[in-house]
Amino acid sequence: MMKNSRINHLYDYPFQKLATLLEGTVPPAGLKPLLMHLGEPQLPQPAFVAETLAENQQFWNRYPSARGTAAFRDAAAGWLMRRFNLPAGMLEPARNLLPLPGTKEGIYQLAQLVVPGPEDWIDGAQPVVLMSNPTYHVYKGAAVMSGAEPVYVPATAQNNFLPDFEGVGEDLLNRTALVYLCNPSNPQGTIADRDYLARLIALARRHDFIVTFDECYTDIYRGDPPAGSLEICAAIDGSLKNVMAFHSLSKRSSGAGMRSGFVVGEPDLIDDFYMLRSTGGAVVPLPLLAASAALWGDDAHAEQTRSHYAALFELAERMLGNRTGFYKPPAGFFLWLDVGDGETVTRDLWERHAVKTIPGAYFSYPDALSGENPGARYIRVALVHELEDAEEGLTRIADYLGG
Ligand SMILES: Cc1ncc(COP(=O)(O)O)c(C=O)c1O
């Protein structure tokens, strides 16, 4: 049977590796298992989500357009304008935005659009997709399945977890088709500042690659709101050239199961993406577009969600703050804890304390120069629960680590 052997590269899926690590281990009987390995927000959604779904139930029998509805696009664009203080007229919602059934699929599919096939390779050189290390596994999968070479750029405590894409050298930059940057980042919760974002956009324009800003954590922050790629584009020249930004309701609105997000970019690229997605992409059903529009139109619930996470991180700081290796990330909802040996600690926490976390090594790849896995010392802990469970989980982790 013919098969695309690139699929073999996807078997290092982090949650599959975690299942393998924990195979045969059982948490202690009588302790409630606390699942802190997954970034799945546990807060309830505002009541208007269910109400809007009910009001729109007559539309479940309709095929939605891959372009969504005007109401959805206007609400999403309205949020972008408010959140990033964009100048009036910068966005034409019908031309700049496409809804997505969650951003994961779109982030993955973008590589199929942007990475040239062998017939278009320049001087026979394989295209490159750059991403941080640690990374989001989907970026790597997208690169590999589109025929590009994934190149991992270190994002470690030494460089404040910000990959130095400028430093990879001209040879790689000339082969680069796509860069993925998660900002604020998963897993470290770092925020790239305006200068960093502006330099990355300038780099993309100089070398004519697409830079994907994965901004699904942009509304989960503790201090000042993180800058977004669009406001940087506004400050440069108002054009979205070489930029695609992805936004999601999964984190901002605790709606992981709704599968709802969107991408924003310049009209030509959005048209191409629409063609690709019309051909082989899932569309967002009309009732979900209506509920999503209501969520993008409402900032009050996002503010409450943000306060909840802020309280959890204060709690984490009180309980773990005097441990070396602890830092309170300015954004996101993960603790990225340097525990020395992430795999051992993950196994121990599950076997002894019924707390499931995930080794940092599973989000990272051995460094090309040193051979070291930059995530090996870490575990990632998702602080996504209601207060009681989060507190219980942190207590058990603190007990184990002796924090
Ligand atoms: C870095 C990053 N990007 C994108 C996503 C995709 O989110 P969704 O498909 O739910 O919008 C996630 C979800 O965990 C993520 O962590």
The ligand as an SDF file (V2000), in Angstrom:
LIG
                    3D

 16 16  0  0  0  0  0  0  0  0999 V2000
   -0.2840   27.2910   21.3110 C   0  0  0  0  0  0  0  0  0  0  0  0
   -1.6500   26.8990   20.8980 C   0  0  0  0  0  0  0  0  0  0  0  0
   -2.0800   27.2470   19.6990 N   0  0  0  0  0  0  0  0  0  0  0  0
   -3.2970   26.8990   19.2640 C   0  0  0  0  0  0  0  0  0  0  0  0
   -4.1350   26.1440   20.0390 C   0  0  0  0  0  0  0  0  0  0  0  0
   -5.4460   25.7010   19.4300 C   0  0  0  0  0  0  0  0  0  0  0  0
   -6.5400   26.0770   20.0890 O   0  0  0  0  0  0  0  0  0  0  0  0
   -7.9830   25.8810   19.4420 P   0  0  0  0  0  0  0  0  0  0  0  0
   -7.8760   24.9540   18.2840 O   0  0  0  0  0  0  0  0  0  0  0  0
   -8.8150   25.3230   20.5220 O   0  0  0  0  0  0  0  0  0  0  0  0
   -8.3860   27.2530   18.9830 O   0  0  0  0  0  0  0  0  0  0  0  0
   -3.7310   25.7500   21.3130 C   0  0  0  0  0  0  0  0  0  0  0  0
   -4.6050   24.9160   22.1590 C   0  0  0  0  0  0  0  0  0  0  0  0
   -4.2570   24.3420   23.0960 O   0  0  0  0  0  0  0  0  0  0  0  0
   -2.4560   26.1520   21.7500 C   0  0  0  0  0  0  0  0  0  0  0  0
   -2.0090   25.8180   22.9620 O   0  0  0  0  0  0  0  0  0  0  0  0
  1  2  1  0
  2  3  1  0
  2 15  2  0
  3  4  2  0
  4  5  1  0
  5  6  1  0
  5 12  2  0
  6  7  1  0
  7  8  1  0
  8  9  2  0
  8 10  1  0
  8 11  1  0
 12 13  1  0
 12 15  1  0
 13 14  2  0
 15 16  1  0
M  END
$$$$
